[in-house]
Amino acid sequence: MFTDGLYEEINHSNEMFGTDRIKKIMTQTAYESAKTLTKALVTACQDWREGADAHDDLTVLTVKYRGKSQNE
């Protein structure tokens, strides 16, 4: 889950980060930890801004499902 501050982030050319970039990062990190995915999304968004201040808040919540426990 993430706020609109992620996909609506803009760079110096006034281009939005967009959902396609988010999907690509999620696909590339699908088998990584939740922490790795979160860091990849936030870092990519910060890099996209090219040093400019964020125009909105940015919240990312990542949860990874590990499957059913053997004890259940």
CHARMM internal coordinates of N, CA and C (Angstrom, degrees):
IC EDIT
DIST 1 N 1 CA 1.4425
DIST 1 CA 1 C 1.5210
ANGL 1 N 1 CA 1 C 108.10
DIST 1 C 2 N 1.3152
ANGL 1 CA 1 C 2 N 114.88
DIHE 1 N 1 CA 1 C 2 N 145.82
DIST 2 N 2 CA 1.4570
ANGL 1 C 2 N 2 CA 119.06
DIHE 1 CA 1 C 2 N 2 CA 178.91
DIST 2 CA 2 C 1.5273
ANGL 2 N 2 CA 2 C 108.89
DIHE 1 C 2 N 2 CA 2 C -155.27
DIST 2 C 3 N 1.3272
ANGL 2 CA 2 C 3 N 114.29
DIHE 2 N 2 CA 2 C 3 N 157.05
DIST 3 N 3 CA 1.4600
ANGL 2 C 3 N 3 CA 119.71
DIHE 2 CA 2 C 3 N 3 CA 178.00
DIST 3 CA 3 C 1.5206
ANGL 3 N 3 CA 3 C 109.91
DIHE 2 C 3 N 3 CA 3 C -84.52
DIST 3 C 4 N 1.3110
ANGL 3 CA 3 C 4 N 115.40
DIHE 3 N 3 CA 3 C 4 N 168.15
DIST 4 N 4 CA 1.4665
ANGL 3 C 4 N 4 CA 120.10
DIHE 3 CA 3 C 4 N 4 CA -179.65
DIST 4 CA 4 C 1.5257
ANGL 4 N 4 CA 4 C 112.50
DIHE 3 C 4 N 4 CA 4 C -64.92
DIST 4 C 5 N 1.3368
ANGL 4 CA 4 C 5 N 117.12
DIHE 4 N 4 CA 4 C 5 N -13.14
DIST 5 N 5 CA 1.4533
ANGL 4 C 5 N 5 CA 120.62
DIHE 4 CA 4 C 5 N 5 CA 176.98
DIST 5 CA 5 C 1.5154
ANGL 5 N 5 CA 5 C 112.68
DIHE 4 C 5 N 5 CA 5 C -63.07
DIST 5 C 6 N 1.3135
ANGL 5 CA 5 C 6 N 118.16
DIHE 5 N 5 CA 5 C 6 N -19.34
DIST 6 N 6 CA 1.4584
ANGL 5 C 6 N 6 CA 121.76
DIHE 5 CA 5 C 6 N 6 CA 177.97
DIST 6 CA 6 C 1.5291
ANGL 6 N 6 CA 6 C 110.53
DIHE 5 C 6 N 6 CA 6 C -79.13
DIST 6 C 7 N 1.2955
ANGL 6 CA 6 C 7 N 117.71
DIHE 6 N 6 CA 6 C 7 N -60.69
DIST 7 N 7 CA 1.4731
ANGL 6 C 7 N 7 CA 119.06
DIHE 6 CA 6 C 7 N 7 CA -173.62
DIST 7 CA 7 C 1.5255
ANGL 7 N 7 CA 7 C 113.55
DIHE 6 C 7 N 7 CA 7 C -77.94
DIST 7 C 8 N 1.3348
ANGL 7 CA 7 C 8 N 117.83
DIHE 7 N 7 CA 7 C 8 N -18.31
DIST 8 N 8 CA 1.4673
ANGL 7 C 8 N 8 CA 120.29
DIHE 7 CA 7 C 8 N 8 CA 178.48
DIST 8 CA 8 C 1.5260
ANGL 8 N 8 CA 8 C 113.03
DIHE 7 C 8 N 8 CA 8 C -94.24
DIST 8 C 9 N 1.3273
ANGL 8 CA 8 C 9 N 117.75
DIHE 8 N 8 CA 8 C 9 N 1.97
DIST 9 N 9 CA 1.4666
ANGL 8 C 9 N 9 CA 119.73
DIHE 8 CA 8 C 9 N 9 CA 178.65
DIST 9 CA 9 C 1.5208
ANGL 9 N 9 CA 9 C 109.79
DIHE 8 C 9 N 9 CA 9 C -61.23
DIST 9 C 10 N 1.3214
ANGL 9 CA 9 C 10 N 115.97
DIHE 9 N 9 CA 9 C 10 N 140.17
DIST 10 N 10 CA 1.4695
ANGL 9 C 10 N 10 CA 119.99
DIHE 9 CA 9 C 10 N 10 CA -177.40
DIST 10 CA 10 C 1.5241
ANGL 10 N 10 CA 10 C 110.21
DIHE 9 C 10 N 10 CA 10 C -117.40
DIST 10 C 11 N 1.3247
ANGL 10 CA 10 C 11 N 114.75
DIHE 10 N 10 CA 10 C 11 N 154.37
DIST 11 N 11 CA 1.4641
ANGL 10 C 11 N 11 CA 120.56
DIHE 10 CA 10 C 11 N 11 CA 176.82
DIST 11 CA 11 C 1.5325
ANGL 11 N 11 CA 11 C 108.86
DIHE 10 C 11 N 11 CA 11 C -102.93
DIST 11 C 12 N 1.3285
ANGL 11 CA 11 C 12 N 116.51
DIHE 11 N 11 CA 11 C 12 N -172.58
DIST 12 N 12 CA 1.4712
ANGL 11 C 12 N 12 CA 120.94
DIHE 11 CA 11 C 12 N 12 CA -178.12
DIST 12 CA 12 C 1.5239
ANGL 12 N 12 CA 12 C 112.52
DIHE 11 C 12 N 12 CA 12 C -63.51
DIST 12 C 13 N 1.3182
ANGL 12 CA 12 C 13 N 117.88
DIHE 12 N 12 CA 12 C 13 N -22.46
DIST 13 N 13 CA 1.4685
ANGL 12 C 13 N 13 CA 121.81
DIHE 12 CA 12 C 13 N 13 CA 178.77
DIST 13 CA 13 C 1.5232
ANGL 13 N 13 CA 13 C 111.60
DIHE 12 C 13 N 13 CA 13 C -89.14
DIST 13 C 14 N 1.3413
ANGL 13 CA 13 C 14 N 116.05
DIHE 13 N 13 CA 13 C 14 N 7.29
DIST 14 N 14 CA 1.4654
ANGL 13 C 14 N 14 CA 122.98
DIHE 13 CA 13 C 14 N 14 CA 179.72
DIST 14 CA 14 C 1.5290
ANGL 14 N 14 CA 14 C 112.42
DIHE 13 C 14 N 14 CA 14 C 64.94
DIST 14 C 15 N 1.3470
ANGL 14 CA 14 C 15 N 116.94
DIHE 14 N 14 CA 14 C 15 N 28.82
DIST 15 N 15 CA 1.4622
ANGL 14 C 15 N 15 CA 122.36
DIHE 14 CA 14 C 15 N 15 CA 176.39
DIST 15 CA 15 C 1.5250
ANGL 15 N 15 CA 15 C 108.82
DIHE 14 C 15 N 15 CA 15 C -96.00
DIST 15 C 16 N 1.3266
ANGL 15 CA 15 C 16 N 116.45
DIHE 15 N 15 CA 15 C 16 N 139.52
DIST 16 N 16 CA 1.4582
ANGL 15 C 16 N 16 CA 120.43
DIHE 15 CA 15 C 16 N 16 CA 178.06
DIST 16 CA 16 C 1.5259
ANGL 16 N 16 CA 16 C 111.17
DIHE 15 C 16 N 16 CA 16 C -79.44
DIST 16 C 17 N 1.3406
ANGL 16 CA 16 C 17 N 115.40
DIHE 16 N 16 CA 16 C 17 N 149.29
DIST 17 N 17 CA 1.4625
ANGL 16 C 17 N 17 CA 121.69
DIHE 16 CA 16 C 17 N 17 CA 176.62
DIST 17 CA 17 C 1.5216
ANGL 17 N 17 CA 17 C 109.77
DIHE 16 C 17 N 17 CA 17 C -61.01
DIST 17 C 18 N 1.3010
ANGL 17 CA 17 C 18 N 117.37
DIHE 17 N 17 CA 17 C 18 N -46.50
DIST 18 N 18 CA 1.4596
ANGL 17 C 18 N 18 CA 122.78
DIHE 17 CA 17 C 18 N 18 CA 171.36
DIST 18 CA 18 C 1.5185
ANGL 18 N 18 CA 18 C 116.19
DIHE 17 C 18 N 18 CA 18 C 78.18
DIST 18 C 19 N 1.3078
ANGL 18 CA 18 C 19 N 114.48
DIHE 18 N 18 CA 18 C 19 N 163.69
DIST 19 N 19 CA 1.4636
ANGL 18 C 19 N 19 CA 121.10
DIHE 18 CA 18 C 19 N 19 CA -177.28
DIST 19 CA 19 C 1.5329
ANGL 19 N 19 CA 19 C 112.97
DIHE 18 C 19 N 19 CA 19 C -77.79
DIST 19 C 20 N 1.3126
ANGL 19 CA 19 C 20 N 118.36
DIHE 19 N 19 CA 19 C 20 N -25.75
DIST 20 N 20 CA 1.4687
ANGL 19 C 20 N 20 CA 119.89
DIHE 19 CA 19 C 20 N 20 CA 179.28
DIST 20 CA 20 C 1.5267
ANGL 20 N 20 CA 20 C 111.02
DIHE 19 C 20 N 20 CA 20 C -62.92
DIST 20 C 21 N 1.3346
ANGL 20 CA 20 C 21 N 117.16
DIHE 20 N 20 CA 20 C 21 N -40.05
DIST 21 N 21 CA 1.4646
ANGL 20 C 21 N 21 CA 120.19
DIHE 20 CA 20 C 21 N 21 CA 177.69
DIST 21 CA 21 C 1.5242
ANGL 21 N 21 CA 21 C 110.58
DIHE 20 C 21 N 21 CA 21 C -66.53
DIST 21 C 22 N 1.3185
ANGL 21 CA 21 C 22 N 116.39
DIHE 21 N 21 CA 21 C 22 N -39.26
DIST 22 N 22 CA 1.4656
ANGL 21 C 22 N 22 CA 120.69
DIHE 21 CA 21 C 22 N 22 CA 178.40
DIST 22 CA 22 C 1.5245
ANGL 22 N 22 CA 22 C 110.05
DIHE 21 C 22 N 22 CA 22 C -62.30
DIST 22 C 23 N 1.3208
ANGL 22 CA 22 C 23 N 117.23
DIHE 22 N 22 CA 22 C 23 N -46.18
DIST 23 N 23 CA 1.4625
ANGL 22 C 23 N 23 CA 121.22
DIHE 22 CA 22 C 23 N 23 CA 179.01
DIST 23 CA 23 C 1.5268
ANGL 23 N 23 CA 23 C 111.30
DIHE 22 C 23 N 23 CA 23 C -60.04
DIST 23 C 24 N 1.3228
ANGL 23 CA 23 C 24 N 116.52
DIHE 23 N 23 CA 23 C 24 N -40.94
DIST 24 N 24 CA 1.4669
ANGL 23 C 24 N 24 CA 120.72
DIHE 23 CA 23 C 24 N 24 CA -179.61
DIST 24 CA 24 C 1.5261
ANGL 24 N 24 CA 24 C 110.39
DIHE 23 C 24 N 24 CA 24 C -63.30
DIST 24 C 25 N 1.3226
ANGL 24 CA 24 C 25 N 117.11
DIHE 24 N 24 CA 24 C 25 N -45.17
DIST 25 N 25 CA 1.4616
ANGL 24 C 25 N 25 CA 120.96
DIHE 24 CA 24 C 25 N 25 CA 178.99
DIST 25 CA 25 C 1.5224
ANGL 25 N 25 CA 25 C 110.29
DIHE 24 C 25 N 25 CA 25 C -63.76
DIST 25 C 26 N 1.3166
ANGL 25 CA 25 C 26 N 117.17
DIHE 25 N 25 CA 25 C 26 N -42.51
DIST 26 N 26 CA 1.4604
ANGL 25 C 26 N 26 CA 120.81
DIHE 25 CA 25 C 26 N 26 CA 179.89
DIST 26 CA 26 C 1.5256
ANGL 26 N 26 CA 26 C 111.02
DIHE 25 C 26 N 26 CA 26 C -63.40
DIST 26 C 27 N 1.3128
ANGL 26 CA 26 C 27 N 117.26
DIHE 26 N 26 CA 26 C 27 N -38.28
DIST 27 N 27 CA 1.4631
ANGL 26 C 27 N 27 CA 121.42
DIHE 26 CA 26 C 27 N 27 CA 177.79
DIST 27 CA 27 C 1.5236
ANGL 27 N 27 CA 27 C 110.48
DIHE 26 C 27 N 27 CA 27 C -67.06
DIST 27 C 28 N 1.3366
ANGL 27 CA 27 C 28 N 116.65
DIHE 27 N 27 CA 27 C 28 N -43.69
DIST 28 N 28 CA 1.4658
ANGL 27 C 28 N 28 CA 121.25
DIHE 27 CA 27 C 28 N 28 CA -178.27
DIST 28 CA 28 C 1.5276
ANGL 28 N 28 CA 28 C 112.35
DIHE 27 C 28 N 28 CA 28 C -66.32
DIST 28 C 29 N 1.3217
ANGL 28 CA 28 C 29 N 117.51
DIHE 28 N 28 CA 28 C 29 N -27.30
DIST 29 N 29 CA 1.4698
ANGL 28 C 29 N 29 CA 121.22
DIHE 28 CA 28 C 29 N 29 CA -176.45
DIST 29 CA 29 C 1.5278
ANGL 29 N 29 CA 29 C 112.44
DIHE 28 C 29 N 29 CA 29 C -112.05
DIST 29 C 30 N 1.3081
ANGL 29 CA 29 C 30 N 117.71
DIHE 29 N 29 CA 29 C 30 N 18.39
DIST 30 N 30 CA 1.4677
ANGL 29 C 30 N 30 CA 122.19
DIHE 29 CA 29 C 30 N 30 CA -174.33
DIST 30 CA 30 C 1.5221
ANGL 30 N 30 CA 30 C 113.36
DIHE 29 C 30 N 30 CA 30 C -56.57
DIST 30 C 31 N 1.3074
ANGL 30 CA 30 C 31 N 118.12
DIHE 30 N 30 CA 30 C 31 N -32.32
DIST 31 N 31 CA 1.4635
ANGL 30 C 31 N 31 CA 120.89
DIHE 30 CA 30 C 31 N 31 CA -176.97
DIST 31 CA 31 C 1.5221
ANGL 31 N 31 CA 31 C 112.37
DIHE 30 C 31 N 31 CA 31 C -103.17
DIST 31 C 32 N 1.3139
ANGL 31 CA 31 C 32 N 116.50
DIHE 31 N 31 CA 31 C 32 N 9.55
DIST 32 N 32 CA 1.4613
ANGL 31 C 32 N 32 CA 121.82
DIHE 31 CA 31 C 32 N 32 CA 177.66
DIST 32 CA 32 C 1.5274
ANGL 32 N 32 CA 32 C 109.68
DIHE 31 C 32 N 32 CA 32 C -90.84
DIST 32 C 33 N 1.3106
ANGL 32 CA 32 C 33 N 116.65
DIHE 32 N 32 CA 32 C 33 N 176.33
DIST 33 N 33 CA 1.4668
ANGL 32 C 33 N 33 CA 121.46
DIHE 32 CA 32 C 33 N 33 CA 178.71
DIST 33 CA 33 C 1.5271
ANGL 33 N 33 CA 33 C 110.67
DIHE 32 C 33 N 33 CA 33 C -72.84
DIST 33 C 34 N 1.3224
ANGL 33 CA 33 C 34 N 115.42
DIHE 33 N 33 CA 33 C 34 N 162.49
DIST 34 N 34 CA 1.4625
ANGL 33 C 34 N 34 CA 120.69
DIHE 33 CA 33 C 34 N 34 CA 176.57
DIST 34 CA 34 C 1.5235
ANGL 34 N 34 CA 34 C 110.01
DIHE 33 C 34 N 34 CA 34 C -59.87
DIST 34 C 35 N 1.3176
ANGL 34 CA 34 C 35 N 116.86
DIHE 34 N 34 CA 34 C 35 N -38.97
DIST 35 N 35 CA 1.4644
ANGL 34 C 35 N 35 CA 121.56
DIHE 34 CA 34 C 35 N 35 CA 179.31
DIST 35 CA 35 C 1.5271
ANGL 35 N 35 CA 35 C 111.21
DIHE 34 C 35 N 35 CA 35 C -62.02
DIST 35 C 36 N 1.3329
ANGL 35 CA 35 C 36 N 116.72
DIHE 35 N 35 CA 35 C 36 N -42.45
DIST 36 N 36 CA 1.4604
ANGL 35 C 36 N 36 CA 121.45
DIHE 35 CA 35 C 36 N 36 CA 179.15
DIST 36 CA 36 C 1.5181
ANGL 36 N 36 CA 36 C 111.21
DIHE 35 C 36 N 36 CA 36 C -64.49
DIST 36 C 37 N 1.3204
ANGL 36 CA 36 C 37 N 117.08
DIHE 36 N 36 CA 36 C 37 N -43.43
DIST 37 N 37 CA 1.4644
ANGL 36 C 37 N 37 CA 120.94
DIHE 36 CA 36 C 37 N 37 CA 178.43
DIST 37 CA 37 C 1.5220
ANGL 37 N 37 CA 37 C 110.69
DIHE 36 C 37 N 37 CA 37 C -62.34
DIST 37 C 38 N 1.3208
ANGL 37 CA 37 C 38 N 117.02
DIHE 37 N 37 CA 37 C 38 N -46.63
DIST 38 N 38 CA 1.4650
ANGL 37 C 38 N 38 CA 121.01
DIHE 37 CA 37 C 38 N 38 CA 179.90
DIST 38 CA 38 C 1.5203
ANGL 38 N 38 CA 38 C 110.56
DIHE 37 C 38 N 38 CA 38 C -59.68
DIST 38 C 39 N 1.3222
ANGL 38 CA 38 C 39 N 116.35
DIHE 38 N 38 CA 38 C 39 N -47.39
DIST 39 N 39 CA 1.4663
ANGL 38 C 39 N 39 CA 120.33
DIHE 38 CA 38 C 39 N 39 CA -179.94
DIST 39 CA 39 C 1.5282
ANGL 39 N 39 CA 39 C 111.12
DIHE 38 C 39 N 39 CA 39 C -61.93
DIST 39 C 40 N 1.3178
ANGL 39 CA 39 C 40 N 117.84
DIHE 39 N 39 CA 39 C 40 N -40.45
DIST 40 N 40 CA 1.4648
ANGL 39 C 40 N 40 CA 121.66
DIHE 39 CA 39 C 40 N 40 CA 179.50
DIST 40 CA 40 C 1.5229
ANGL 40 N 40 CA 40 C 110.90
DIHE 39 C 40 N 40 CA 40 C -62.29
DIST 40 C 41 N 1.3357
ANGL 40 CA 40 C 41 N 117.47
DIHE 40 N 40 CA 40 C 41 N -42.88
DIST 41 N 41 CA 1.4607
ANGL 40 C 41 N 41 CA 120.98
DIHE 40 CA 40 C 41 N 41 CA 179.75
DIST 41 CA 41 C 1.5273
ANGL 41 N 41 CA 41 C 111.62
DIHE 40 C 41 N 41 CA 41 C -65.35
DIST 41 C 42 N 1.3233
ANGL 41 CA 41 C 42 N 116.24
DIHE 41 N 41 CA 41 C 42 N -47.40
DIST 42 N 42 CA 1.4682
ANGL 41 C 42 N 42 CA 120.36
DIHE 41 CA 41 C 42 N 42 CA -177.34
DIST 42 CA 42 C 1.5303
ANGL 42 N 42 CA 42 C 110.55
DIHE 41 C 42 N 42 CA 42 C -66.71
DIST 42 C 43 N 1.3231
ANGL 42 CA 42 C 43 N 117.09
DIHE 42 N 42 CA 42 C 43 N -43.38
DIST 43 N 43 CA 1.4622
ANGL 42 C 43 N 43 CA 121.01
DIHE 42 CA 42 C 43 N 43 CA 179.87
DIST 43 CA 43 C 1.5254
ANGL 43 N 43 CA 43 C 111.09
DIHE 42 C 43 N 43 CA 43 C -63.05
DIST 43 C 44 N 1.3214
ANGL 43 CA 43 C 44 N 116.85
DIHE 43 N 43 CA 43 C 44 N -44.75
DIST 44 N 44 CA 1.4673
ANGL 43 C 44 N 44 CA 120.35
DIHE 43 CA 43 C 44 N 44 CA 179.04
DIST 44 CA 44 C 1.5258
ANGL 44 N 44 CA 44 C 111.15
DIHE 43 C 44 N 44 CA 44 C -61.39
DIST 44 C 45 N 1.3191
ANGL 44 CA 44 C 45 N 116.64
DIHE 44 N 44 CA 44 C 45 N -39.36
DIST 45 N 45 CA 1.4625
ANGL 44 C 45 N 45 CA 120.71
DIHE 44 CA 44 C 45 N 45 CA 178.87
DIST 45 CA 45 C 1.5327
ANGL 45 N 45 CA 45 C 110.35
DIHE 44 C 45 N 45 CA 45 C -66.50
DIST 45 C 46 N 1.3218
ANGL 45 CA 45 C 46 N 117.14
DIHE 45 N 45 CA 45 C 46 N -43.66
DIST 46 N 46 CA 1.4627
ANGL 45 C 46 N 46 CA 120.72
DIHE 45 CA 45 C 46 N 46 CA 178.33
DIST 46 CA 46 C 1.5304
ANGL 46 N 46 CA 46 C 110.77
DIHE 45 C 46 N 46 CA 46 C -63.28
DIST 46 C 47 N 1.3121
ANGL 46 CA 46 C 47 N 117.33
DIHE 46 N 46 CA 46 C 47 N -42.76
DIST 47 N 47 CA 1.4600
ANGL 46 C 47 N 47 CA 121.17
DIHE 46 CA 46 C 47 N 47 CA 177.43
DIST 47 CA 47 C 1.5250
ANGL 47 N 47 CA 47 C 110.81
DIHE 46 C 47 N 47 CA 47 C -62.15
DIST 47 C 48 N 1.3231
ANGL 47 CA 47 C 48 N 116.78
DIHE 47 N 47 CA 47 C 48 N -37.54
DIST 48 N 48 CA 1.4559
ANGL 47 C 48 N 48 CA 122.42
DIHE 47 CA 47 C 48 N 48 CA -179.85
DIST 48 CA 48 C 1.5291
ANGL 48 N 48 CA 48 C 111.39
DIHE 47 C 48 N 48 CA 48 C -60.80
DIST 48 C 49 N 1.3372
ANGL 48 CA 48 C 49 N 116.20
DIHE 48 N 48 CA 48 C 49 N -35.79
DIST 49 N 49 CA 1.4698
ANGL 48 C 49 N 49 CA 121.13
DIHE 48 CA 48 C 49 N 49 CA -179.47
DIST 49 CA 49 C 1.5242
ANGL 49 N 49 CA 49 C 112.06
DIHE 48 C 49 N 49 CA 49 C -69.34
DIST 49 C 50 N 1.3106
ANGL 49 CA 49 C 50 N 116.66
DIHE 49 N 49 CA 49 C 50 N -16.69
DIST 50 N 50 CA 1.4662
ANGL 49 C 50 N 50 CA 121.79
DIHE 49 CA 49 C 50 N 50 CA 178.37
DIST 50 CA 50 C 1.5299
ANGL 50 N 50 CA 50 C 111.85
DIHE 49 C 50 N 50 CA 50 C 55.30
DIST 50 C 51 N 1.3268
ANGL 50 CA 50 C 51 N 116.82
DIHE 50 N 50 CA 50 C 51 N 42.68
DIST 51 N 51 CA 1.4580
ANGL 50 C 51 N 51 CA 120.95
DIHE 50 CA 50 C 51 N 51 CA 176.75
DIST 51 CA 51 C 1.5143
ANGL 51 N 51 CA 51 C 115.75
DIHE 50 C 51 N 51 CA 51 C 87.40
DIST 51 C 52 N 1.3035
ANGL 51 CA 51 C 52 N 117.53
DIHE 51 N 51 CA 51 C 52 N -8.14
DIST 52 N 52 CA 1.4670
ANGL 51 C 52 N 52 CA 120.76
DIHE 51 CA 51 C 52 N 52 CA 178.88
DIST 52 CA 52 C 1.5254
ANGL 52 N 52 CA 52 C 109.85
DIHE 51 C 52 N 52 CA 52 C -74.44
DIST 52 C 53 N 1.3240
ANGL 52 CA 52 C 53 N 116.03
DIHE 52 N 52 CA 52 C 53 N 156.74
DIST 53 N 53 CA 1.4570
ANGL 52 C 53 N 53 CA 120.39
DIHE 52 CA 52 C 53 N 53 CA 175.43
DIST 53 CA 53 C 1.5252
ANGL 53 N 53 CA 53 C 110.26
DIHE 52 C 53 N 53 CA 53 C -66.93
DIST 53 C 54 N 1.3188
ANGL 53 CA 53 C 54 N 115.95
DIHE 53 N 53 CA 53 C 54 N 148.28
DIST 54 N 54 CA 1.4647
ANGL 53 C 54 N 54 CA 121.04
DIHE 53 CA 53 C 54 N 54 CA 176.32
DIST 54 CA 54 C 1.5218
ANGL 54 N 54 CA 54 C 109.02
DIHE 53 C 54 N 54 CA 54 C -66.04
DIST 54 C 55 N 1.3136
ANGL 54 CA 54 C 55 N 116.72
DIHE 54 N 54 CA 54 C 55 N 143.20
DIST 55 N 55 CA 1.4661
ANGL 54 C 55 N 55 CA 120.04
DIHE 54 CA 54 C 55 N 55 CA 179.72
DIST 55 CA 55 C 1.5239
ANGL 55 N 55 CA 55 C 111.99
DIHE 54 C 55 N 55 CA 55 C -94.01
DIST 55 C 56 N 1.3360
ANGL 55 CA 55 C 56 N 116.88
DIHE 55 N 55 CA 55 C 56 N -7.31
DIST 56 N 56 CA 1.4637
ANGL 55 C 56 N 56 CA 121.66
DIHE 55 CA 55 C 56 N 56 CA -176.63
DIST 56 CA 56 C 1.5234
ANGL 56 N 56 CA 56 C 107.97
DIHE 55 C 56 N 56 CA 56 C -152.59
DIST 56 C 57 N 1.3285
ANGL 56 CA 56 C 57 N 115.66
DIHE 56 N 56 CA 56 C 57 N 168.29
DIST 57 N 57 CA 1.4611
ANGL 56 C 57 N 57 CA 118.03
DIHE 56 CA 56 C 57 N 57 CA 175.25
DIST 57 CA 57 C 1.5221
ANGL 57 N 57 CA 57 C 109.45
DIHE 56 C 57 N 57 CA 57 C -72.14
DIST 57 C 58 N 1.3126
ANGL 57 CA 57 C 58 N 116.03
DIHE 57 N 57 CA 57 C 58 N 161.41
DIST 58 N 58 CA 1.4626
ANGL 57 C 58 N 58 CA 121.28
DIHE 57 CA 57 C 58 N 58 CA -179.49
DIST 58 CA 58 C 1.5195
ANGL 58 N 58 CA 58 C 108.53
DIHE 57 C 58 N 58 CA 58 C -136.82
DIST 58 C 59 N 1.3148
ANGL 58 CA 58 C 59 N 115.86
DIHE 58 N 58 CA 58 C 59 N 117.46
DIST 59 N 59 CA 1.4484
ANGL 58 C 59 N 59 CA 121.76
DIHE 58 CA 58 C 59 N 59 CA 177.26
DIST 59 CA 59 C 1.5202
ANGL 59 N 59 CA 59 C 108.56
DIHE 58 C 59 N 59 CA 59 C -129.13
DIST 59 C 60 N 1.3374
ANGL 59 CA 59 C 60 N 116.06
DIHE 59 N 59 CA 59 C 60 N 131.58
DIST 60 N 60 CA 1.4595
ANGL 59 C 60 N 60 CA 121.94
DIHE 59 CA 59 C 60 N 60 CA 177.40
DIST 60 CA 60 C 1.5243
ANGL 60 N 60 CA 60 C 107.32
DIHE 59 C 60 N 60 CA 60 C -131.04
DIST 60 C 61 N 1.3267
ANGL 60 CA 60 C 61 N 116.51
DIHE 60 N 60 CA 60 C 61 N 127.96
DIST 61 N 61 CA 1.4566
ANGL 60 C 61 N 61 CA 122.87
DIHE 60 CA 60 C 61 N 61 CA 175.55
DIST 61 CA 61 C 1.5187
ANGL 61 N 61 CA 61 C 106.90
DIHE 60 C 61 N 61 CA 61 C -121.73
DIST 61 C 62 N 1.3215
ANGL 61 CA 61 C 62 N 116.07
DIHE 61 N 61 CA 61 C 62 N 120.47
DIST 62 N 62 CA 1.4571
ANGL 61 C 62 N 62 CA 120.86
DIHE 61 CA 61 C 62 N 62 CA -177.31
DIST 62 CA 62 C 1.5204
ANGL 62 N 62 CA 62 C 109.66
DIHE 61 C 62 N 62 CA 62 C -118.92
DIST 62 C 63 N 1.3201
ANGL 62 CA 62 C 63 N 116.37
DIHE 62 N 62 CA 62 C 63 N 128.66
DIST 63 N 63 CA 1.4552
ANGL 62 C 63 N 63 CA 122.68
DIHE 62 CA 62 C 63 N 63 CA 178.26
DIST 63 CA 63 C 1.5241
ANGL 63 N 63 CA 63 C 107.34
DIHE 62 C 63 N 63 CA 63 C -127.07
DIST 63 C 64 N 1.3205
ANGL 63 CA 63 C 64 N 116.60
DIHE 63 N 63 CA 63 C 64 N 129.94
DIST 64 N 64 CA 1.4558
ANGL 63 C 64 N 64 CA 120.76
DIHE 63 CA 63 C 64 N 64 CA 177.92
DIST 64 CA 64 C 1.5254
ANGL 64 N 64 CA 64 C 108.63
DIHE 63 C 64 N 64 CA 64 C -109.80
DIST 64 C 65 N 1.3109
ANGL 64 CA 64 C 65 N 117.22
DIHE 64 N 64 CA 64 C 65 N 129.21
DIST 65 N 65 CA 1.4559
ANGL 64 C 65 N 65 CA 122.96
DIHE 64 CA 64 C 65 N 65 CA 176.53
DIST 65 CA 65 C 1.5177
ANGL 65 N 65 CA 65 C 108.25
DIHE 64 C 65 N 65 CA 65 C -87.96
DIST 65 C 66 N 1.3106
ANGL 65 CA 65 C 66 N 116.62
DIHE 65 N 65 CA 65 C 66 N 125.36
DIST 66 N 66 CA 1.4799
ANGL 65 C 66 N 66 CA 121.28
DIHE 65 CA 65 C 66 N 66 CA -177.58
DIST 66 CA 66 C 1.5100
ANGL 66 N 66 CA 66 C 112.91
DIHE 65 C 66 N 66 CA 66 C -99.78
DIST 66 C 67 N 1.2866
ANGL 66 CA 66 C 67 N 117.79
DIHE 66 N 66 CA 66 C 67 N 1.02
DIST 67 N 67 CA 1.4520
ANGL 66 C 67 N 67 CA 120.51
DIHE 66 CA 66 C 67 N 67 CA -178.91
DIST 67 CA 67 C 1.5206
ANGL 67 N 67 CA 67 C 111.27
DIHE 66 C 67 N 67 CA 67 C 96.36
DIST 67 C 68 N 1.2790
ANGL 67 CA 67 C 68 N 114.51
DIHE 67 N 67 CA 67 C 68 N 175.89
DIST 68 N 68 CA 1.4575
ANGL 67 C 68 N 68 CA 121.77
DIHE 67 CA 67 C 68 N 68 CA -177.44
DIST 68 CA 68 C 1.5200
ANGL 68 N 68 CA 68 C 111.01
DIHE 67 C 68 N 68 CA 68 C -74.05
DIST 68 C 69 N 1.3087
ANGL 68 CA 68 C 69 N 116.49
DIHE 68 N 68 CA 68 C 69 N 139.75
DIST 69 N 69 CA 1.4634
ANGL 68 C 69 N 69 CA 122.08
DIHE 68 CA 68 C 69 N 69 CA 178.70
DIST 69 CA 69 C 1.5289
ANGL 69 N 69 CA 69 C 110.18
DIHE 68 C 69 N 69 CA 69 C -68.23
DIST 69 C 70 N 1.3083
ANGL 69 CA 69 C 70 N 116.22
DIHE 69 N 69 CA 69 C 70 N 147.24
DIST 70 N 70 CA 1.4692
ANGL 69 C 70 N 70 CA 121.63
DIHE 69 CA 69 C 70 N 70 CA 177.63
DIST 70 CA 70 C 1.5159
ANGL 70 N 70 CA 70 C 111.91
DIHE 69 C 70 N 70 CA 70 C -67.14
DIST 70 C 71 N 1.3418
ANGL 70 CA 70 C 71 N 117.88
DIHE 70 N 70 CA 70 C 71 N -21.49
DIST 71 N 71 CA 1.4695
ANGL 70 C 71 N 71 CA 123.21
DIHE 70 CA 70 C 71 N 71 CA -177.57
DIST 71 CA 71 C 1.5215
ANGL 71 N 71 CA 71 C 113.55
DIHE 70 C 71 N 71 CA 71 C -85.49
DIST 71 C 72 N 1.3071
ANGL 71 CA 71 C 72 N 117.08
DIHE 71 N 71 CA 71 C 72 N -3.78
DIST 72 N 72 CA 1.4716
ANGL 71 C 72 N 72 CA 119.43
DIHE 71 CA 71 C 72 N 72 CA -178.18
DIST 72 CA 72 C 1.4957
ANGL 72 N 72 CA 72 C 111.69
DIHE 71 C 72 N 72 CA 72 C -88.13
END
COOR INIT
IC SEED 1 N 1 CA 1 C
IC BUILD
